[in-house]
Amino acid sequence: MEDTLIILNPAAKGEKAARFEEKIQQLTNGTAIRLTRKAGDAQEIAREAVANGCRSIVAAGGDGTINEVVNGIGESGVTLGVLPIGTMNVLAAEISLPMRDLAACWRIITEGHRRQVDLAKANERFFVQLAGVGLDAQVVRETDLEFRKNFGPLSYVVSVAQIAARKPPVLQIERPGFEPTTGSFVLIGNGRYYGGPFHVFGDAAMDDGLLDVLIFHDLGYLDIVRYTQSLLFGGLSKLSNVDYFQTPSLRVSSAEEVPVEVDGEVDFDVPVVFAIAPTKLNVYAPVK
């Protein structure tokens, strides 16, 4: 495809990287491919490609790679394509890509059907799927990368167990038109899914101009166990000490150092302002 660049994260499958690179080269029939070597490369490569007139950029990797590519694309109007080969592929599930069929995913890209999705921001960082303040960000920060690659979602469960006994932070949460409130843990969704195939944000739509927010109150060890069970069965928003609402923007702060994760990667600590960007993101997706 002309004016298309594939950005491949060879770390997405560890030792299988060479096979994936060869397969993608054969599959895409000469389309330009750039490999990343370290964190931040995908964003810089994408930004450079946009500046050089590239009109489609394909992220071959997991949600972390996609997030970097999206931040390189920004509000340029360039279309994002996805070849899901990473540990976590939440966006791919959200837009109904055939997860285990790279050939079918590439066909969707070459057919050129696009949909527009909201482009969310956490301070100056773009994200397309989810963000979190507190517990899940702390889990991501303390989960070894190799452990993540080898054990996937199970690695996060192990980390949760290790930090569950800690005293949670006190977060201050502000949103337009409402009195400020406090919480222990905040999840922000731009789509329905969180952490894989878990349908957490029941009313979410990726093109409605709203963020879906879950605020967890009085978080302790027994609550974490209960929340984990509810996560698996889709009942988080029904718990008595969880608030669920939609909003165009949200500010979270704390007197403590509390990490923020966006699309599964920890970037910074609070304070953070979440909002929907004025420009939507073009994404190659199956016809509904």
C-alpha contacts under 8 A as a table, 3 or more apart, distances in Angstrom:
res1	aa1	res2	aa2	distance
1	M	4	T	5.74
1	M	30	G	8.00
1	M	31	T	5.71
1	M	110	T	7.38
2	E	31	T	7.42
3	D	53	G	7.32
3	D	54	C	4.76
3	D	55	R	5.47
3	D	56	S	6.37
4	T	31	T	6.88
4	T	32	A	6.99
4	T	54	C	5.96
4	T	55	R	6.23
4	T	56	S	4.64
4	T	57	I	5.66
4	T	58	V	7.45
5	L	31	T	6.76
5	L	32	A	5.21
5	L	33	I	5.94
5	L	34	R	7.44
5	L	49	A	7.53
5	L	54	C	7.14
5	L	56	S	6.47
5	L	57	I	4.92
5	L	58	V	6.13
6	I	31	T	7.26
6	I	32	A	6.14
6	I	33	I	4.64
6	I	34	R	6.25
6	I	57	I	5.85
6	I	58	V	4.55
6	I	59	A	6.11
6	I	60	A	6.79
7	I	33	I	5.86
7	I	34	R	4.98
7	I	35	L	5.89
7	I	36	T	7.13
7	I	42	A	6.53
7	I	45	I	7.67
7	I	46	A	7.72
7	I	57	I	7.25
7	I	58	V	6.03
7	I	59	A	5.18
7	I	60	A	5.88
8	L	21	E	7.59
8	L	33	I	6.91
8	L	34	R	6.16
8	L	35	L	4.87
8	L	36	T	6.29
8	L	59	A	6.36
8	L	60	A	4.63
8	L	61	G	6.25
9	N	12	A	5.55
9	N	35	L	5.95
9	N	36	T	5.24
9	N	37	R	7.49
9	N	42	A	7.79
9	N	60	A	6.29
9	N	61	G	5.41
9	N	65	T	6.73
10	P	13	K	6.68
10	P	14	G	6.78
10	P	17	A	4.80
10	P	18	A	7.42
10	P	20	F	7.89
10	P	21	E	7.44
10	P	35	L	6.73
10	P	36	T	6.85
10	P	37	R	7.66
10	P	61	G	7.81
11	A	14	G	4.73
11	A	15	E	7.87
11	A	17	A	6.50
12	A	17	A	7.13
12	A	61	G	5.42
12	A	62	G	6.46
12	A	85	I	6.41
12	A	86	G	4.64
12	A	87	T	6.61
12	A	149	K	7.64
13	K	16	K	5.32
13	K	17	A	5.54
13	K	85	I	7.03
13	K	86	G	6.32
13	K	87	T	7.32
13	K	149	K	7.19
14	G	17	A	5.63
14	G	149	K	7.36
15	E	18	A	7.31
16	K	19	R	5.53
16	K	20	F	6.43
17	A	20	F	5.14
17	A	21	E	6.16
18	A	21	E	5.12
18	A	22	E	6.24
19	R	22	E	5.19
19	R	23	K	6.06
20	F	23	K	5.01
20	F	24	I	6.02
21	E	24	I	5.21
21	E	25	Q	6.12
22	E	25	Q	5.10
22	E	26	Q	6.30
23	K	26	Q	5.23
23	K	27	L	6.00
24	I	27	L	4.89
24	I	28	T	5.89
25	Q	28	T	5.49
25	Q	29	N	6.23
25	Q	30	G	6.50
25	Q	31	T	7.46
25	Q	33	I	7.77
26	Q	29	N	5.44
26	Q	30	G	7.54
27	L	103	A	6.66
27	L	106	W	7.68
28	T	31	T	5.58
28	T	106	W	7.28
34	R	45	I	7.77
36	T	39	A	7.84
36	T	41	D	5.36
36	T	42	A	5.95
37	R	41	D	6.64
38	K	41	D	5.81
39	A	42	A	7.50
40	G	43	Q	5.48
40	G	44	E	6.49
40	G	68	E	6.71
41	D	44	E	5.21
41	D	45	I	6.00
41	D	68	E	7.98
42	A	45	I	5.15
42	A	46	A	6.01
42	A	65	T	6.53
42	A	68	E	5.52
42	A	69	V	5.54
42	A	72	G	7.54
43	Q	46	A	5.18
43	Q	47	R	6.09
43	Q	68	E	4.47
43	Q	69	V	4.88
43	Q	70	V	7.37
43	Q	71	N	5.93
43	Q	72	G	4.41
43	Q	73	I	7.92
44	E	47	R	5.07
44	E	48	E	6.13
44	E	72	G	6.19
45	I	48	E	5.16
45	I	49	A	6.14
45	I	72	G	7.37
46	A	49	A	5.00
46	A	50	V	6.20
46	A	57	I	7.04
46	A	69	V	5.60
46	A	72	G	4.72
46	A	73	I	6.13
47	R	50	V	5.20
47	R	51	A	6.33
47	R	69	V	7.98
47	R	71	N	7.93
47	R	72	G	4.21
47	R	73	I	5.95
48	E	51	A	5.10
48	E	52	N	6.26
48	E	72	G	7.91
49	A	52	N	5.02
49	A	53	G	6.49
49	A	54	C	5.34
50	V	53	G	5.29
50	V	54	C	5.13
50	V	55	R	7.06
50	V	72	G	7.77
50	V	73	I	6.55
50	V	76	S	7.50
50	V	78	V	7.17
51	A	54	C	7.42
54	C	57	I	7.26
54	C	78	V	7.42
55	R	78	V	4.94
55	R	79	T	6.33
56	S	78	V	5.63
56	S	79	T	4.75
56	S	80	L	6.03
56	S	81	G	7.06
57	I	69	V	7.77
57	I	78	V	7.23
57	I	79	T	6.33
57	I	80	L	5.26
57	I	81	G	6.00
58	V	80	L	5.71
58	V	81	G	4.13
58	V	82	V	5.40
58	V	83	L	7.00
59	A	65	T	6.46
59	A	66	I	5.52
59	A	69	V	6.54
59	A	80	L	7.31
59	A	81	G	6.11
59	A	82	V	5.03
59	A	83	L	6.15
59	A	84	P	7.97
60	A	65	T	7.38
60	A	66	I	7.80
60	A	82	V	6.07
60	A	83	L	4.58
60	A	84	P	6.02
60	A	85	I	6.32
60	A	86	G	7.87
61	G	64	G	7.69
61	G	65	T	5.55
61	G	66	I	6.99
61	G	82	V	7.90
61	G	83	L	6.57
61	G	84	P	5.53
61	G	85	I	4.75
61	G	86	G	4.51
62	G	65	T	5.46
62	G	66	I	6.36
62	G	84	P	6.00
62	G	85	I	5.96
62	G	86	G	3.56
62	G	87	T	5.88
62	G	88	M	5.39
62	G	89	N	5.35
63	D	66	I	4.91
63	D	67	N	6.04
63	D	86	G	7.11
63	D	88	M	5.97
63	D	89	N	5.58
63	D	90	V	6.70
63	D	91	L	6.88
63	D	263	D	6.08
63	D	264	G	6.95
64	G	67	N	5.10
64	G	68	E	6.41
64	G	263	D	6.31
64	G	264	G	6.42
64	G	265	E	6.29
65	T	68	E	5.20
65	T	69	V	6.28
66	I	69	V	5.09
66	I	70	V	6.04
66	I	82	V	7.58
67	N	70	V	5.08
67	N	71	N	6.24
67	N	126	F	7.40
67	N	127	F	6.04
67	N	128	V	7.33
67	N	263	D	6.38
68	E	71	N	5.14
68	E	72	G	6.33
69	V	72	G	4.96
69	V	73	I	6.18
70	V	73	I	4.97
70	V	74	G	5.88
70	V	80	L	7.42
70	V	126	F	6.93
70	V	127	F	7.24
70	V	128	V	7.94
71	N	74	G	5.01
71	N	125	R	6.92
71	N	126	F	5.65
71	N	127	F	7.67
73	I	76	S	5.89
73	I	77	G	7.54
73	I	78	V	6.29
74	G	77	G	7.81
74	G	126	F	7.27
75	E	78	V	7.92
75	E	279	T	5.87
75	E	280	K	7.39
75	E	281	L	7.19
77	G	280	K	7.97
77	G	281	L	6.71
77	G	282	N	6.68
78	V	281	L	7.91
78	V	282	N	6.84
79	T	114	R	7.90
79	T	281	L	7.13
79	T	282	N	4.70
79	T	283	V	5.43
79	T	284	Y	6.99
80	L	281	L	7.68
80	L	282	N	6.16
80	L	283	V	4.71
80	L	284	Y	6.28
81	G	109	I	6.26
81	G	283	V	5.96
81	G	284	Y	5.22
82	V	92	A	7.00
82	V	105	C	7.35
82	V	284	Y	7.50
83	L	102	L	6.29
83	L	105	C	6.23
83	L	106	W	7.11
84	P	89	N	6.07
84	P	92	A	6.49
84	P	99	M	6.44
84	P	102	L	7.42
85	I	89	N	7.65
86	G	89	N	6.31
87	T	148	R	7.63
87	T	149	K	6.11
87	T	152	G	5.85
88	M	152	G	7.29
88	M	153	P	7.96
88	M	195	G	7.44
88	M	196	G	6.54
89	N	92	A	5.36
89	N	93	A	6.49
89	N	196	G	6.85
90	V	93	A	5.19
90	V	94	E	6.20
90	V	129	Q	7.36
90	V	193	Y	6.61
90	V	194	Y	7.04
90	V	195	G	6.83
90	V	196	G	5.33
90	V	197	P	7.30
91	L	94	E	4.85
91	L	95	I	6.32
91	L	128	V	7.58
91	L	129	Q	6.19
92	A	95	I	5.47
92	A	96	S	6.18
92	A	97	L	5.27
92	A	98	P	7.94
92	A	99	M	6.95
93	A	96	S	4.99
93	A	97	L	6.00
93	A	98	P	7.97
93	A	99	M	7.14
93	A	196	G	7.97
93	A	197	P	7.42
94	E	97	L	7.79
94	E	191	G	6.81
94	E	192	R	7.09
94	E	193	Y	6.85
95	I	285	A	6.10
95	I	286	P	7.53
96	S	285	A	7.32
96	S	286	P	6.92
97	L	105	C	6.35
97	L	285	A	6.86
97	L	286	P	6.83
98	P	101	D	5.54
98	P	102	L	7.57
98	P	104	A	6.67
98	P	105	C	6.36
99	M	102	L	7.39
99	M	105	C	7.95
101	D	104	A	5.38
101	D	105	C	6.42
102	L	105	C	4.91
102	L	106	W	6.12
103	A	106	W	5.13
103	A	107	R	6.20
104	A	107	R	4.97
104	A	108	I	6.36
105	C	108	I	5.18
105	C	109	I	6.56
106	W	109	I	5.03
106	W	110	T	6.24
107	R	110	T	5.09
107	R	111	E	5.99
108	I	111	E	5.22
108	I	112	G	6.54
108	I	113	H	6.87
108	I	284	Y	6.69
108	I	285	A	6.35
108	I	286	P	6.04
109	I	112	G	5.28
109	I	113	H	7.14
109	I	284	Y	5.58
109	I	285	A	7.40
112	G	284	Y	6.50
113	H	284	Y	5.71
113	H	285	A	6.14
113	H	286	P	6.74
113	H	287	V	6.74
114	R	282	N	6.21
114	R	283	V	5.39
114	R	284	Y	4.51
114	R	285	A	5.75
114	R	286	P	7.99
115	R	282	N	5.81
115	R	283	V	5.47
115	R	284	Y	6.44
115	R	285	A	6.35
116	Q	207	D	6.83
116	Q	280	K	5.92
116	Q	281	L	5.44
116	Q	282	N	4.68
116	Q	283	V	6.18
117	V	128	V	7.88
117	V	206	M	5.21
117	V	207	D	4.77
117	V	280	K	5.60
117	V	281	L	5.30
117	V	282	N	6.61
117	V	283	V	7.27
118	D	128	V	6.97
118	D	190	N	7.29
118	D	206	M	5.61
118	D	207	D	5.10
118	D	208	D	7.32
118	D	209	G	6.22
118	D	276	I	6.68
118	D	277	A	7.30
118	D	279	T	7.60
118	D	280	K	4.94
118	D	281	L	6.18
119	L	126	F	6.68
119	L	127	F	6.41
119	L	128	V	5.60
119	L	276	I	5.97
119	L	277	A	5.49
119	L	278	P	7.95
119	L	279	T	6.84
119	L	280	K	5.37
119	L	281	L	5.73
120	A	126	F	5.57
120	A	127	F	5.19
120	A	128	V	5.87
120	A	190	N	7.14
120	A	274	F	7.22
120	A	275	A	5.77
120	A	276	I	4.41
120	A	277	A	5.61
121	K	124	E	6.18
121	K	125	R	5.36
121	K	126	F	4.29
121	K	127	F	5.82
121	K	273	V	7.83
121	K	274	F	5.53
121	K	275	A	5.32
121	K	276	I	6.10
121	K	277	A	6.46
122	A	125	R	5.06
122	A	126	F	6.28
122	A	127	F	7.34
122	A	262	V	7.49
122	A	272	V	6.23
122	A	273	V	5.66
122	A	274	F	4.58
122	A	275	A	6.81
123	N	272	V	5.64
123	N	273	V	5.20
123	N	274	F	6.37
127	F	130	L	6.89
127	F	131	A	7.71
127	F	262	V	6.18
127	F	263	D	6.24
128	V	190	N	6.24
128	V	191	G	7.94
128	V	263	D	7.23
129	Q	189	G	6.03
129	Q	190	N	4.92
129	Q	191	G	5.57
129	Q	193	Y	7.83
129	Q	263	D	5.98
130	L	187	L	7.49
130	L	188	I	5.58
130	L	189	G	4.41
130	L	190	N	5.76
130	L	191	G	7.17
130	L	194	Y	6.98
130	L	262	V	6.05
130	L	263	D	5.23
130	L	264	G	7.66
131	A	187	L	6.05
131	A	188	I	5.03
131	A	189	G	6.46
131	A	260	V	7.22
131	A	261	E	5.35
131	A	262	V	4.25
131	A	263	D	5.85
131	A	264	G	7.25
132	G	135	L	7.80
132	G	136	D	6.20
132	G	137	A	5.97
132	G	185	F	7.68
132	G	186	V	5.66
132	G	187	L	4.46
132	G	188	I	5.89
132	G	260	V	5.75
132	G	261	E	5.23
132	G	262	V	6.66
133	V	136	D	6.97
133	V	137	A	5.94
133	V	185	F	5.92
133	V	186	V	5.14
133	V	187	L	6.53
133	V	252	V	7.94
133	V	258	V	6.95
133	V	259	P	6.05
133	V	260	V	4.65
133	V	261	E	6.57
133	V	270	V	7.85
134	G	137	A	5.48
134	G	138	Q	6.00
134	G	168	P	7.86
134	G	169	P	7.26
134	G	184	S	7.03
134	G	185	F	4.99
134	G	186	V	6.69
134	G	258	V	5.78
134	G	259	P	5.90
134	G	260	V	6.73
135	L	138	Q	5.10
135	L	139	V	6.16
135	L	168	P	7.85
135	L	185	F	5.96
136	D	139	V	4.90
136	D	140	V	6.19
136	D	261	E	7.55
137	A	140	V	5.06
137	A	141	R	6.08
137	A	259	P	5.58
137	A	260	V	5.43
137	A	261	E	4.89
137	A	264	G	7.81
137	A	265	E	7.74
137	A	266	V	6.12
138	Q	141	R	4.98
138	Q	142	E	6.16
138	Q	258	V	7.87
138	Q	259	P	6.19
139	V	142	E	5.23
139	V	143	T	5.99
139	V	156	Y	6.39
139	V	159	S	5.68
139	V	160	V	6.12
139	V	163	I	7.68
140	V	143	T	5.25
140	V	156	Y	7.21
140	V	261	E	7.62
140	V	264	G	7.00
140	V	265	E	6.81
140	V	266	V	6.67
141	R	259	P	8.00
141	R	265	E	7.95
141	R	266	V	6.18
142	E	159	S	6.97
143	T	147	F	6.98
143	T	148	R	6.75
143	T	155	S	6.95
143	T	156	Y	6.68
143	T	159	S	6.20
144	D	147	F	5.18
144	D	148	R	6.25
145	L	148	R	5.01
145	L	149	K	6.30
146	E	149	K	5.07
146	E	150	N	6.17
147	F	150	N	5.20
147	F	151	F	5.93
147	F	152	G	7.63
147	F	155	S	6.20
148	R	151	F	5.42
148	R	152	G	4.97
148	R	153	P	7.31
148	R	155	S	5.49
148	R	156	Y	7.53
149	K	152	G	5.68
151	F	154	L	5.54
151	F	155	S	5.40
152	G	155	S	5.74
152	G	156	Y	7.60
153	P	156	Y	5.47
153	P	157	V	6.85
153	P	195	G	7.33
153	P	196	G	7.85
154	L	157	V	5.11
154	L	158	V	6.51
155	S	158	V	5.27
155	S	159	S	6.49
156	Y	159	S	5.03
156	Y	160	V	6.14
157	V	160	V	5.08
157	V	161	A	6.41
158	V	161	A	5.27
158	V	162	Q	6.52
159	S	162	Q	5.01
159	S	163	I	6.44
160	V	163	I	5.41
160	V	164	A	5.69
161	A	164	A	5.28
161	A	165	A	7.98
162	Q	165	A	7.46
163	I	166	R	5.71
164	A	220	G	6.84
164	A	221	Y	5.19
164	A	224	I	7.11
165	A	220	G	6.95
165	A	221	Y	5.75
166	R	220	G	7.98
167	K	220	G	7.45
168	P	184	S	5.79
168	P	185	F	7.93
168	P	219	L	6.50
168	P	220	G	7.37
169	P	184	S	5.63
169	P	185	F	7.88
169	P	254	S	7.62
169	P	256	E	6.84
169	P	258	V	7.25
170	V	182	T	6.61
170	V	183	G	5.98
170	V	184	S	5.42
170	V	254	S	6.27
170	V	255	A	7.73
170	V	256	E	7.75
171	L	182	T	5.31
171	L	183	G	5.12
171	L	184	S	5.83
171	L	185	F	7.29
171	L	252	V	6.52
171	L	253	S	5.78
171	L	254	S	4.93
172	Q	180	P	6.92
172	Q	181	T	5.97
172	Q	182	T	4.64
172	Q	183	G	6.71
172	Q	252	V	5.58
172	Q	253	S	5.19
172	Q	254	S	5.89
173	I	180	P	5.65
173	I	181	T	5.29
173	I	182	T	5.71
173	I	183	G	7.33
173	I	250	L	7.10
173	I	251	R	5.75
173	I	252	V	4.70
173	I	253	S	6.75
174	E	178	F	7.38
174	E	179	E	7.09
174	E	180	P	4.70
174	E	181	T	6.68
174	E	250	L	5.81
174	E	251	R	5.10
174	E	252	V	6.55
175	R	178	F	5.97
175	R	179	E	7.67
175	R	180	P	7.10
175	R	247	T	7.19
175	R	249	S	6.26
175	R	250	L	4.80
175	R	251	R	6.48
176	P	247	T	7.77
176	P	249	S	7.17
176	P	250	L	7.55
182	T	217	H	7.58
183	G	186	V	7.22
183	G	215	I	6.04
183	G	216	F	5.68
183	G	217	H	4.76
183	G	218	D	7.14
184	S	215	I	7.49
184	S	216	F	5.70
184	S	217	H	5.33
184	S	218	D	6.19
184	S	219	L	5.86
185	F	215	I	6.04
185	F	216	F	5.13
185	F	217	H	7.15
185	F	219	L	7.46
186	V	213	V	7.10
186	V	214	L	5.70
186	V	215	I	4.69
186	V	216	F	6.22
187	L	213	V	5.72
187	L	214	L	5.11
187	L	215	I	6.65
188	I	211	L	6.50
188	I	212	D	5.64
188	I	213	V	4.63
188	I	214	L	6.56
189	G	192	R	6.87
189	G	193	Y	7.69
189	G	194	Y	7.69
189	G	201	F	6.61
189	G	204	A	7.38
189	G	211	L	5.85
189	G	212	D	4.90
189	G	213	V	6.32
190	N	204	A	6.72
190	N	205	A	6.97
190	N	206	M	5.54
190	N	210	L	7.40
190	N	211	L	5.45
190	N	212	D	6.36
191	G	201	F	6.97
191	G	204	A	5.29
191	G	205	A	5.55
191	G	206	M	5.10
191	G	212	D	7.85
192	R	199	H	5.48
192	R	200	V	6.00
192	R	201	F	4.66
192	R	202	G	6.24
192	R	203	D	7.38
192	R	204	A	5.20
192	R	205	A	6.90
193	Y	196	G	6.51
193	Y	197	P	6.22
193	Y	198	F	5.35
193	Y	199	H	4.68
193	Y	200	V	5.66
193	Y	201	F	6.56
194	Y	197	P	7.04
194	Y	198	F	5.54
194	Y	199	H	6.65
194	Y	200	V	6.06
194	Y	201	F	7.92
195	G	198	F	6.53
198	F	231	L	6.52
198	F	232	L	6.29
198	F	233	F	7.90
198	F	234	G	6.79
199	H	202	G	6.67
199	H	231	L	7.83
199	H	234	G	5.76
200	V	231	L	6.64
200	V	234	G	5.76
200	V	235	G	7.57
200	V	236	L	6.69
200	V	237	S	7.65
201	F	204	A	5.50
201	F	212	D	6.41
201	F	213	V	7.81
201	F	237	S	7.82
202	G	237	S	7.94
203	D	212	D	7.58
204	A	208	D	7.97
204	A	211	L	7.71
204	A	212	D	6.13
205	A	208	D	5.64
206	M	209	G	7.62
207	D	210	L	7.94
209	G	248	P	6.57
209	G	276	I	6.37
210	L	246	Q	5.98
210	L	247	T	5.32
210	L	248	P	4.69
210	L	249	S	7.77
210	L	276	I	6.90
211	L	246	Q	5.47
211	L	247	T	5.33
211	L	248	P	5.78
211	L	249	S	7.01
211	L	275	A	7.45
211	L	276	I	7.34
212	D	244	Y	7.34
212	D	245	F	5.97
212	D	246	Q	4.54
212	D	247	T	6.68
213	V	243	D	7.86
213	V	244	Y	5.61
213	V	245	F	5.44
213	V	246	Q	6.00
213	V	247	T	7.59
214	L	237	S	7.18
214	L	242	V	6.53
214	L	243	D	5.55
214	L	244	Y	4.65
214	L	245	F	6.87
215	I	242	V	5.54
215	I	243	D	5.10
215	I	244	Y	6.64
216	F	219	L	6.63
216	F	241	N	6.24
216	F	242	V	4.74
216	F	243	D	6.75
217	H	241	N	5.43
217	H	242	V	6.28
218	D	241	N	7.43
219	L	223	D	5.79
219	L	224	I	6.90
220	G	223	D	5.16
220	G	224	I	6.21
221	Y	224	I	5.16
221	Y	225	V	6.57
222	L	225	V	5.20
222	L	226	R	6.26
223	D	226	R	4.95
223	D	227	Y	5.87
224	I	227	Y	4.94
224	I	228	T	6.01
225	V	228	T	5.16
225	V	229	Q	6.41
226	R	229	Q	5.22
226	R	230	S	6.24
227	Y	230	S	4.95
227	Y	231	L	5.95
227	Y	236	L	6.51
228	T	231	L	4.98
228	T	232	L	6.44
229	Q	232	L	5.31
229	Q	233	F	6.54
230	S	233	F	5.11
230	S	234	G	5.70
230	S	235	G	4.75
230	S	236	L	5.20
231	L	234	G	5.18
231	L	235	G	6.33
231	L	236	L	5.86
235	G	238	K	5.50
235	G	239	L	7.11
236	L	239	L	5.76
236	L	242	V	7.18
237	S	242	V	6.08
237	S	243	D	6.67
237	S	244	Y	5.73
238	K	242	V	7.22
239	L	242	V	5.43
240	S	243	D	7.88
247	T	250	L	7.09
248	P	275	A	5.91
248	P	276	I	6.22
249	S	273	V	7.20
249	S	274	F	5.36
249	S	275	A	4.29
249	S	276	I	6.88
250	L	273	V	5.70
250	L	274	F	5.06
250	L	275	A	6.59
251	R	271	P	7.33
251	R	272	V	5.76
251	R	273	V	4.34
251	R	274	F	6.21
252	V	270	V	6.67
252	V	271	P	5.70
252	V	272	V	5.43
252	V	273	V	6.48
253	S	270	V	5.32
253	S	271	P	4.27
253	S	272	V	6.53
254	S	257	E	7.15
254	S	258	V	7.18
254	S	270	V	6.66
254	S	271	P	6.81
257	E	269	D	6.15
257	E	270	V	6.80
258	V	269	D	5.23
258	V	270	V	5.76
259	P	266	V	6.83
259	P	267	D	7.67
259	P	268	F	5.87
259	P	269	D	4.19
259	P	270	V	6.38
260	V	266	V	5.74
260	V	267	D	6.34
260	V	268	F	5.63
260	V	269	D	5.38
260	V	270	V	6.60
260	V	272	V	7.89
261	E	264	G	5.78
261	E	265	E	5.10
261	E	266	V	4.10
261	E	267	D	6.06
261	E	268	F	7.55
262	V	265	E	5.42
262	V	266	V	6.42
262	V	267	D	7.21
269	D	272	V	7.53
277	A	280	K	7.13
